[in-house]
């Protein structure tokens, strides 16, 4: 007799990570359920093929509605839950701190509390964030100090402490935190810096764009690829014991580097002139300014060093990122070139 399919519920299935994870789990023969706020066509673009091919089942609900979460859990009866839904914009959280807490803290509580009552043996992945850490010149690992500076980071940390660490100890619940550093893909969230750079430079190259305005181009990030990171999420729930892991690349690259590598791929001969806010990126061939510095894009509480130490993930999960920085830039540029050509 064949083993029954594993069932998984993904909150945030329409997003970047949720859609990549859904594809991974479908390939692994899971029965996949996704929690969605609505089923309008625009919101399903990342999972459109999976949905049309009936590879996934969508359940209406959101993390601010306890009844909808409970109903979804009773229908799906999942063996694994991946809680990826969140207010994902760190900057937005300063403007809407209540929203950050409603989703990133209270919403986590709704999911975890309902899940453990319905199925005490359920396995839960909680998407935590590098924004929980304090700024450090050292690589950050699972034992590094937490000191978030944004409502987003604070809500994530409170959820990590109460619903991951405390519930794991108090209820013997199999729940893990993936402390995720910045990661991108062509399905990036709106206002993603590298998404903006890639899209704008492609438009400039193709003649449909004029110039690109950026903030601190020397700000550095530990940038990874979403498809690598969702593989780590799955691996965490296959272990014998629930553990928390930093998921990152362990490498730092600046916004300037992303611009330069993108221009190199697009065969734009970029030169820099000026200093500080007066610095400009110029297309040497046309002598046209294509990059400008605009102070309004400098971020509140901007952190200049968030680099992850992934030794624990390498040692215990056997995980490491397959996509390096240059490959990530290439993926982004290739995707935006295809989109731009489709619109011509």
Secondary structure, DSSP 8 states (H G I E B T S, - for coil): ------EEEEETTTSHHHHHHHHHHHHTT-EEEEEES---GGGGGGGHHHHHTT-EEEEE--TT-HHHHHHHHHHH--SEEEE--S---TTHHHH-HHHHHIIIIIHHHHHHHHHHHH-TT-EEEEEEEGGGB---SS-B-TTS-B---SHHHHHHHHHIIIIIIIHHHHH--EEEEEEE--EE-TT--TT-HHHHHHHHHHHHHHTS---EEES-TT-EE--EEHHHHHHHHHHHTTSSS---EEE--S--EEHHHHHHHHHHHTT--EEEES-GGG-EEEETTTTEEEEEE-GGGS-TT--S---B--HHIIIII----S--HHHHHHHHHHHHHHHHHHH-
